[in-house]
Amino acid sequence: MSLIRHWLLMVLPFALWGTAMAAMAPLVDSAGPLVVASLRLLPAGLVLLIAVPFLGRSWVIAPKDLLWFLMFTFIDASLFQLFLAKGLSETGAGLGSVIIDSQPLMVALLARSLFGDAINPIGWVGLMVGLLGILCLGAPPELLSQWFLMGQAASISSLWSHGEGWMFSAAIAMALGTVLIRFTCRNSDPVAVTGWHMIIGSAPLIACHFFDSKWSFLPDWSIFEWGLMAYASLFGSALAYGLFFWFANKEELTTFSTLAFLTPVFALASGGIWLGERLQLLQWVGVSLVLLSVVLVSQRRRFWHPSTSDANVLQGGARG
């Protein structure tokens, strides 16, 4: 039961992110990307820092970690949330989530280079299957037509105009942040680091929004819309990021980050229920490939060395 609970907690951040993206999508259209990004970060960071002493942890960022912390804050908080919000303004919640969650491929390569995380052939096949699923789900129809049906060529500018470029930029920022947390938390608590990086990372977004005359400083939202924002901030940021970076600091990065492929499933389900978004047949094929990818990567050792994995399971059961 403890193992099941552990895996449920590992999946929870990605479920929260998927549903939070569906909640954020209409808010970006009515208030602008900068205000949504800053409102997602600042309240969540305050909640995490309030929780730190109750968890018996320290607020202090160790001086040895300070440079890594500043890099992590700028990339993972300021840049990622800005790219995400701008991408959401031009893509649906499901499509946007799919593109962002191509980042496990980047994390796997970085983790292999920096931390020596082993990726056997089954793992590489799983990552490639996930990439194929991402393409089926997220690539613009005109690009898929060019590749598979030899249709009219799609220009790079057309990809950026649909928001896909912003989402891929967000994926890069998230992958770098996932790796940087290991260096940032060598001497500091990951919950405190997450809270501080949200608060400090929101500052440049708030400053930019203050000088943006296109949008009002405080959005004129209904109670329901403020509720969506509160959900995206408290659950989709405070709880989700707190769990994510805690696990990212403890777990093997390739396996854990691959669970991000599940985020589109939750985003597509919630986007379909709340926003009326629907997928085409090819995109449902992409969903199936993403799920298969998660299984292959997370169980790559068991599939590659089944006898060794079974022996380890039996030994673990005997110790338990």
LINGIZI-V458310 format. One record per residue. N is the residue number from 1. RES is the residue in three letters. PSI is psi in whole degrees, -180 to 180 (none if undefined). BURIAL is b if it has 24 or more other C-alpha atoms within 12 Angstrom, else e. Layout:
n/res/psi/burial
N/RES/PSI/BURIAL
N/RES/PSI/BURIAL
//
This chain:
n/res/psi/burial
1/MET/-38/e
2/SER/-35/e
3/LEU/-42/e
4/ILE/-43/e
5/ARG/-40/e
6/HIS/-46/e
7/TRP/-36/e
8/LEU/-41/e
9/LEU/-35/e
10/MET/-35/b
11/VAL/-27/b
12/LEU/-45/b
13/PRO/-38/b
14/PHE/-32/b
15/ALA/-42/b
16/LEU/-40/b
17/TRP/-42/b
18/GLY/-47/b
19/THR/-33/b
20/ALA/-35/b
21/MET/-38/b
22/ALA/-35/b
23/ALA/-35/b
24/MET/-29/b
25/ALA/-50/b
26/PRO/-24/b
27/LEU/-36/b
28/VAL/-38/b
29/ASP/-31/b
30/SER/-19/b
31/ALA/-13/b
32/GLY/154/b
33/PRO/-36/b
34/LEU/-44/b
35/VAL/-38/b
36/VAL/-42/b
37/ALA/-44/b
38/SER/-38/b
39/LEU/-22/b
40/ARG/-33/b
41/LEU/-54/b
42/LEU/-54/b
43/PRO/-37/b
44/ALA/-42/b
45/GLY/-41/b
46/LEU/-42/b
47/VAL/-43/b
48/LEU/-42/b
49/LEU/-34/b
50/ILE/-36/e
51/ALA/-21/e
52/VAL/-53/b
53/PRO/-30/e
54/PHE/-22/e
55/LEU/4/e
56/GLY/30/e
57/ARG/173/e
58/SER/142/e
59/TRP/-17/b
60/VAL/132/b
61/ILE/120/b
62/ALA/138/e
63/PRO/-35/e
64/LYS/-22/e
65/ASP/-2/b
66/LEU/-44/b
67/LEU/-44/e
68/TRP/-39/b
69/PHE/-43/b
70/LEU/-41/b
71/MET/-46/b
72/PHE/-43/b
73/THR/-47/b
74/PHE/-43/b
75/ILE/-50/b
76/ASP/-32/b
77/ALA/-66/b
78/SER/-56/b
79/LEU/-46/b
80/PHE/-48/b
81/GLN/-35/b
82/LEU/-49/b
83/PHE/-41/b
84/LEU/-49/b
85/ALA/-41/b
86/LYS/-37/b
87/GLY/-39/b
88/LEU/-28/b
89/SER/-15/b
90/GLU/1/b
91/THR/164/b
92/GLY/166/b
93/ALA/-42/b
94/GLY/-48/b
95/LEU/-45/b
96/GLY/-42/b
97/SER/-40/b
98/VAL/-45/b
99/ILE/-45/b
100/ILE/-40/b
101/ASP/22/b
102/SER/-8/b
103/GLN/-24/b
104/PRO/-31/b
105/LEU/-42/b
106/MET/-42/b
107/VAL/-41/b
108/ALA/-43/b
109/LEU/-43/b
110/LEU/-43/b
111/ALA/-35/b
112/ARG/-40/e
113/SER/-41/e
114/LEU/-37/e
115/PHE/-2/e
116/GLY/24/e
117/ASP/124/e
118/ALA/135/b
119/ILE/101/b
120/ASN/176/b
121/PRO/-37/e
122/ILE/-40/b
123/GLY/-42/b
124/TRP/-40/b
125/VAL/-43/b
126/GLY/-42/b
127/LEU/-39/b
128/MET/-38/b
129/VAL/-40/b
130/GLY/-41/b
131/LEU/-42/b
132/LEU/-41/b
133/GLY/-41/b
134/ILE/-42/b
135/LEU/-43/b
136/CYS/-35/b
137/LEU/-40/b
138/GLY/-21/b
139/ALA/141/b
140/PRO/147/b
141/PRO/-38/b
142/GLU/-32/e
143/LEU/-43/b
144/LEU/-37/b
145/SER/-39/e
146/GLN/-44/e
147/TRP/-49/e
148/PHE/-29/e
149/LEU/5/e
150/MET/43/e
151/GLY/-165/e
152/GLN/139/e
153/ALA/141/e
154/ALA/132/e
155/SER/158/e
156/ILE/-37/e
157/SER/-32/e
158/SER/-31/e
159/LEU/-45/b
160/TRP/-34/e
161/SER/-22/e
162/HIS/1/b
163/GLY/-6/b
164/GLU/-36/b
165/GLY/-41/b
166/TRP/-39/b
167/MET/-38/b
168/PHE/-36/b
169/SER/-40/b
170/ALA/-38/b
171/ALA/-42/b
172/ILE/-45/b
173/ALA/-41/b
174/MET/-40/b
175/ALA/-44/b
176/LEU/-40/b
177/GLY/-38/b
178/THR/-37/b
179/VAL/-40/b
180/LEU/-26/b
181/ILE/-30/b
182/ARG/-40/b
183/PHE/-34/b
184/THR/-31/b
185/CYS/23/b
186/ARG/-37/e
187/ASN/7/e
188/SER/158/b
189/ASP/132/b
190/PRO/-31/b
191/VAL/-45/b
192/ALA/-42/b
193/VAL/-43/b
194/THR/-44/b
195/GLY/-47/b
196/TRP/-38/b
197/HIS/-28/b
198/MET/-44/b
199/ILE/-51/b
200/ILE/-38/b
201/GLY/-23/b
202/SER/-20/b
203/ALA/-51/b
204/PRO/-30/b
205/LEU/-43/b
206/ILE/-41/b
207/ALA/-44/e
208/CYS/-39/e
209/HIS/-33/b
210/PHE/-33/e
211/PHE/7/e
212/ASP/106/e
213/SER/-10/e
214/LYS/-30/e
215/TRP/148/e
216/SER/154/e
217/PHE/-41/e
218/LEU/127/e
219/PRO/148/b
220/ASP/75/e
221/TRP/155/e
222/SER/172/e
223/ILE/-39/e
224/PHE/-42/e
225/GLU/-39/e
226/TRP/-33/b
227/GLY/-41/e
228/LEU/-42/b
229/MET/-41/b
230/ALA/-40/b
231/TYR/-46/b
232/ALA/-33/b
233/SER/-51/b
234/LEU/-43/b
235/PHE/-46/b
236/GLY/-9/b
237/SER/-64/b
238/ALA/-57/b
239/LEU/-46/b
240/ALA/-48/b
241/TYR/-34/b
242/GLY/-47/b
243/LEU/-43/b
244/PHE/-51/b
245/PHE/-25/b
246/TRP/-47/b
247/PHE/-39/b
248/ALA/-27/b
249/ASN/-15/b
250/LYS/-36/e
251/GLU/167/b
252/GLU/123/b
253/LEU/-39/b
254/THR/-49/b
255/THR/-46/b
256/PHE/-46/b
257/SER/-27/b
258/THR/-24/b
259/LEU/-18/b
260/ALA/-23/b
261/PHE/-20/b
262/LEU/-20/b
263/THR/-44/b
264/PRO/-32/b
265/VAL/-46/b
266/PHE/-38/b
267/ALA/-42/b
268/LEU/-40/b
269/ALA/-48/b
270/SER/-37/b
271/GLY/-37/b
272/GLY/-37/e
273/ILE/-47/e
274/TRP/-38/b
275/LEU/-3/e
276/GLY/20/e
277/GLU/140/e
278/ARG/149/e
279/LEU/152/b
280/GLN/171/e
281/LEU/-44/e
282/LEU/-35/b
283/GLN/-33/b
284/TRP/-34/b
285/VAL/-40/e
286/GLY/-40/b
287/VAL/-45/b
288/SER/-40/b
289/LEU/-37/b
290/VAL/-46/b
291/LEU/-42/b
292/LEU/-39/b
293/SER/-43/b
294/VAL/-43/b
295/VAL/-45/b
296/LEU/-44/b
297/VAL/-45/b
298/SER/-27/b
299/GLN/23/b
300/ARG/-36/b
301/ARG/-40/b
302/ARG/-41/e
303/PHE/-34/e
304/TRP/-37/e
305/HIS/72/e
306/PRO/-38/e
307/SER/-42/e
308/THR/-42/e
309/SER/-42/e
310/ASP/-39/e
311/ALA/-39/e
312/ASN/-39/e
313/VAL/-43/e
314/LEU/-39/e
315/GLN/-40/e
316/GLY/-40/e
317/GLY/-37/e
318/ALA/-39/e
319/ARG/-36/e
320/GLY/none/e
//
